[in-house]
Amino acid sequence: MAKSEGFVVFLSFGGWCFHYLPFFLVGRVLYFHHYYPALFFSIFSIGYMLKGVRLEYLKIYVLACVVSYLLYSGLTYGFVNEHFISKLKIVPTWDY
């Protein structure tokens, strides 16, 4: 790994840690805007990690992103069907 690549990895992961990890200590309700800065750093990281991936795997990744968006967009935008949303819980302790 070249020096510049190491810096990119450090900046992406360090920025994500700096913006995401402090919210584990917060005891109140957190909303999407609390996580936006960490989201940008994770997007940078994903872009960097996928730059050497074969096209077939990129297609699978994009398909997974689209399916995930379609499944969870109702929850994000407030259009919830409780029966449908309850089946989407990945972690049982999630409160929605």
N, C-alpha and C positions, 0 to 999 in steps of 0.2 A: 504494500500500500504506500503510495507516494505521500509526501508531507501534506500536499493540498487535500488529498482524499481524507487523510486523518483529521484535518481541520474541519472538513465538511461533516464527517461523522460526529466529531466532538460538538460542533455547533448545533447540529440537528438534535442529537440525543440530549445534550446539555440544556438546550432551550426547552425541549419537551419536559425534562425533569424539573427544571426551574419553574415552569408554569403549571405543571400538572400535580406533582407530588405534594405541594403545600395544602391542597384541598383534602387530602386524607386526614388532616388535623382539624378541619372545620367541622363543627358539630351541628351546623344548621343546614337548612335546605339549600341546595345548589342548583343553579339553572344553567342553561346552555351557554349563556354569555360568560360564565366563569371559566369555561373550558375552551373558548375560541382561540386564545393565544397558543395553547398546547396543540390544538387541532392544526394550526398552520405549520408548526414544527413537525408534527407527525406526517403531514402531507409532503413536506420537504424530504423527510426520511424515506417515505415510501417511494417517491420519485427517484431518489438516489439508489435505493436498493433494487428497483426494477429496471434500471438502465441496462443491465447485462442479461436480462431474462429472455428466453426464447419467446417468439410470438405466440406459440400455442398456449403457453402458460399465462401470458398477458391477456389473452382472450378469456381464459377461465377466470382470471382475477377480475376483469371488467364485468363479466357476467355475474359473479358473486356480489360485486358492488351494486349492480343494478337490482338484483333480486333483494338484497338487504335493504336498499332504499325503498323499493316497492312495499316490502313487508312492514317497515318501521316508519314510513312517512306519515301515516295516519296518527301515530302516537306523537310524532314531532309537531305536527300542525294542529293537533287537538281534535281530530276527527276519529274518535275512538268508538269501537264496538267492543264492549267489555268481554264478550265471549271470545272474539277473535284475538284480542290483545292478550288475554290471559294465557293463551296457548303459545305466545311468543316469548314468554319469560325464559331467559337463558339461565339466570341465577334466581332461585326461589325467593331470596330475600329482597329482590327488587320491589319497590313499593310504587306501583302504578295501576 
